[in-house]
C-alpha cells in the first residue's frame, strides 16, 4: 500500500521499516525499479532478458545508474547474490 508509485522509493522504504532489515536487495526489470532502489538506498540487481526489445538501452541504463549486477533471467540470480 503506497501513495506514490515507482520510481518513488516509498514501497521499498516501507518494506525496510516493516521488516526491520538493514540490508535489502531489490530485483527488477525496469529503469524505474532501479531509480526507486537508488532513492531508497537499496542494492539493485537488474534483469534484462536476452530477447527483450531495446535490451541494449536497458543494459546501458542499468550500468549508468549503478546496478550492482545484471542478469539475463531470474534463474541466474543465484550467481550474483
C-alpha atoms as one frame of an Amber mdcrd trajectory, in Angstrom:
protein
   0.000   0.000   0.000   1.735   3.104  -1.254   0.509   6.574  -2.073   3.077
   7.135  -4.816   4.183   4.536  -7.365   7.686   3.828  -8.651  10.099   5.404
  -9.231   9.231   6.879  -5.839  11.006   4.785  -3.160   8.021   4.724  -0.793
   7.354   0.996  -1.219  10.953  -0.009  -0.551  11.190   2.317   2.435   8.029
   0.767   3.896   9.392  -2.748   3.369  12.598  -1.809   5.187  10.686  -0.251
   8.077   8.214  -3.118   8.446  10.812  -5.868   8.137  13.447  -4.213  10.273
  16.042  -5.314   7.705  19.027  -3.075   7.185  20.322  -4.822   4.059  17.856
  -5.216   1.206  18.294  -6.251  -2.422  15.697  -5.312  -4.995  15.432  -7.291
  -8.223  13.728  -5.501 -11.077  13.458  -5.234 -14.821  12.932  -1.536 -15.480
  14.854   1.685 -15.080  12.114   2.897 -12.712  12.817  -0.100 -10.475  16.454
   0.981 -10.295  15.537   4.613  -9.650  13.367   3.539  -6.725  16.134   1.331
  -5.338  18.713   4.112  -5.642  16.412   6.601  -3.916  15.807   4.144  -1.079
  19.493   3.238  -0.747  18.791  -0.392  -1.650  21.068  -2.704  -3.658  19.644
  -3.369  -7.114  20.011  -6.346  -9.454  18.655  -5.808 -12.932  17.039  -8.469
 -15.078  17.464  -7.868 -18.807  16.113 -10.756 -20.851  18.161 -11.617 -23.919
  15.078 -11.439 -26.176  13.895  -8.089 -24.830  13.275  -5.384 -27.432  15.619
  -2.457 -26.745  17.700  -4.641 -24.414  20.826  -2.594 -25.150  19.073   0.569
 -23.960  18.033  -1.111 -20.716  21.527  -2.527 -20.167  23.031   0.937 -20.577
  20.514   2.433 -18.150  21.268  -0.252 -15.572  25.018   0.304 -15.967  24.825
   4.104 -15.954  22.571   4.206 -12.892  24.699   1.805 -10.864  23.015  -1.592
 -10.807  25.182  -3.858  -8.667  24.599  -6.733 -11.097  22.672  -7.516 -14.273
  21.403 -10.979 -15.164  19.724 -12.291 -18.332  16.925 -14.024 -16.414  15.746
 -14.680 -12.884  17.269 -18.157 -12.978  20.715 -16.530 -12.999  20.048 -14.592
  -9.807  21.833 -17.015  -7.505  25.101 -16.371  -9.377  25.191 -12.727  -8.260
  23.792 -12.954  -4.739
